Amino acid sequence: MCAQQFGLVHISARQLLRGEIQKNPETGKIISKCLDEGTDVPDEIINPLIEKRLKQSDCRVNGWVMEGFPYSKAQINLLKAVRVKPSVVFLFEGTEDESARRLGNRRVDPTTGGVFNLEVNPPSDEATSSRLIEMACDSDEVVRKAYLANRDKLIMLEEAYRPVIQNVQSERTIEEMNEHLSDAITNPL
């Protein structure tokens, strides 16, 4: 991803949640259920994880790119409270069918945690390929449910970040996407 290209820290809400599942089994049950069903993880769980991560020295020194956050008014308010003002917010646009196809091809290596897409980023060796699993959150039904729920959230995000929003067509190659995002990061609005 282009975050590394610029020395920025990549903060993934999903990775933080997966880490919390491992560290805190009781909270992990709630998180796993939400992820498996395609519903929102409660703000009381995700917000402290994001806030803690943003306060770590590597984020303060290097800057960051955040993925999968914010998705609620409380999350937007958290970022305001910790004085985070994004220089650019990307909203990826794609059809419901495109989202279902892409996520339906996503697989995870349970040994390394590596994430692959069978269509555009398959593993390079047979041993890794044989270990890959599909996550419940990538099932067609869950993806389509989340897609519809997220459409309503876009209005709220557009209102909160209108001056810095860039809409990005998601039906691009990885190379085209990296180039576009890199340009936007280098030359924010």
C-alpha positions in Angstrom: 0.0 0.0 0.0 1.2 3.6 -0.6 1.3 4.4 3.2 4.6 2.5 3.4 5.9 4.4 0.3 5.6 7.7 2.3 6.8 6.3 5.7 3.3 6.6 7.0 1.8 4.2 9.6 -1.1 2.1 8.2 -3.8 1.9 10.8 -6.4 -0.7 10.0 -9.5 -0.8 12.2 -10.0 -4.4 11.3 -6.4 -5.4 12.3 -6.9 -3.6 15.6 -10.1 -5.5 16.2 -8.4 -8.8 15.3 -5.7 -8.0 17.8 -8.3 -7.3 20.5 -10.0 -10.6 19.8 -6.7 -12.3 20.7 -6.0 -10.2 23.8 -9.5 -10.0 25.3 -11.6 -13.1 24.8 -14.8 -11.7 26.2 -14.7 -8.6 24.1 -13.4 -10.8 21.2 -16.7 -12.7 21.2 -18.6 -9.5 20.6 -16.2 -8.3 17.9 -16.2 -11.7 16.2 -20.0 -11.8 16.1 -20.2 -8.3 14.6 -17.6 -9.1 12.0 -19.2 -12.4 11.1 -22.6 -10.8 10.7 -21.4 -7.6 8.9 -22.7 -5.4 11.7 -20.9 -2.5 13.4 -18.6 -3.2 16.3 -19.8 -1.0 19.2 -18.1 2.4 19.5 -17.3 1.6 23.1 -14.9 -1.1 21.8 -13.4 0.4 18.6 -13.0 4.0 19.7 -10.5 3.3 22.6 -8.5 1.1 20.3 -8.2 3.8 17.6 -7.5 6.5 20.2 -4.7 4.5 21.8 -3.2 3.7 18.4 -3.2 7.4 17.3 -1.4 8.4 20.5 1.5 6.0 19.9 4.8 7.7 19.0 5.1 6.2 15.5 1.8 7.8 14.5 2.7 11.1 16.0 6.2 11.2 14.4 5.4 9.7 10.9 1.8 10.4 10.3 -0.7 7.8 9.3 -3.2 6.4 6.9 -6.4 5.0 8.5 -8.5 2.3 7.0 -12.1 1.4 8.1 -12.7 4.3 10.5 -14.7 6.4 11.2 -18.2 4.9 10.5 -20.4 6.6 13.1 -21.0 10.0 14.6 -19.3 8.9 17.8 -16.2 7.9 15.8 -16.2 11.3 14.0 -16.5 13.0 17.4 -13.6 11.0 18.8 -11.4 12.2 16.0 -12.4 15.8 16.6 -11.8 15.3 20.4 -8.3 14.1 19.8 -7.8 17.0 17.3 -7.4 14.8 14.2 -8.2 16.7 11.1 -7.6 14.5 8.0 -5.9 16.1 5.1 -7.7 13.8 2.7 -10.6 11.3 3.1 -11.0 8.7 0.4 -14.5 7.3 -0.3 -14.2 4.2 -2.5 -17.0 3.9 -5.0 -18.0 0.6 -6.4 -21.1 -1.4 -7.1 -22.6 -3.9 -4.8 -21.7 -6.7 -7.2 -18.1 -5.5 -7.5 -17.8 -5.4 -3.7 -19.2 -8.9 -3.3 -16.9 -10.3 -6.0 -13.7 -8.7 -4.6 -14.4 -9.6 -1.0 -15.6 -13.1 -2.1 -12.1 -13.6 -3.4 -10.3 -12.5 -0.2 -8.6 -15.2 1.8 -6.5 -15.1 5.0 -3.5 -17.2 5.9 -4.2 -18.3 9.5 -0.5 -19.0 10.1 1.0 -15.6 9.1 -2.1 -13.4 9.1 -1.4 -12.5 5.5 -4.3 -11.3 3.4 -4.7 -12.4 -0.2 -7.1 -11.9 -3.1 -7.4 -14.9 -5.3 -8.1 -12.7 -8.3 -5.5 -9.9 -8.0 -3.0 -10.9 -5.3 -2.8 -14.7 -5.0 -0.1 -16.3 -2.9 3.0 -17.2 -4.7 3.5 -20.7 -3.3 1.4 -23.8 -2.9 2.0 -24.2 0.8 0.4 -20.8 1.5 -2.4 -21.5 -1.0 -3.3 -24.7 0.8 -3.7 -22.9 4.2 -5.9 -20.0 3.1 -9.4 -19.6 4.6 -12.4 -17.5 3.8 -13.6 -15.4 6.6 -17.3 -15.4 7.4 -17.4 -11.6 6.9 -16.6 -12.1 3.3 -19.6 -14.3 2.5 -21.8 -12.9 -0.3 -24.7 -12.4 2.2 -22.7 -10.5 4.8 -20.9 -8.3 2.2 -24.2 -7.3 0.6 -25.7 -6.5 3.9 -22.7 -4.4 4.9 -22.7 -2.6 1.5 -26.3 -1.5 2.0 -25.7 -0.4 5.6 -22.6 1.6 4.6 -24.4 3.6 1.9 -26.3 5.4 4.7 -23.1 6.2 6.5 -21.6 7.8 3.5 -23.9 10.8 3.9 -22.7 11.4 7.4 -19.0 11.1 6.3 -19.6 13.5 3.4 -21.1 16.0 5.7 -18.2 15.8 8.2 -15.3 15.8 5.8 -16.7 17.5 2.6 -13.8 19.8 2.0 -11.2 16.9 2.0 -13.2 14.1 0.4 -11.9 12.4 -2.7 -14.2 9.9 -4.4 -12.2 7.0 -5.9 -13.6 4.5 -8.4 -12.6 1.1 -7.0 -12.7 -0.7 -10.3 -9.0 0.0 -10.9 -5.9 -2.2 -10.9 -3.8 -2.2 -7.8 -1.1 -0.3 -9.7 -3.6 2.4 -10.8 -5.1 2.6 -7.3 -1.7 3.0 -5.7 -0.7 5.7 -8.2 -4.0 7.6 -7.6 -3.8 7.4 -3.8 -0.1 8.3 -3.8 -0.8 11.4 -5.8 -3.6 12.4 -3.5 -1.5 11.9 -0.4 1.3 13.9 -1.9 -1.0 16.7 -3.1 -4.0 16.8 -0.7 -6.9 19.1 -1.5 
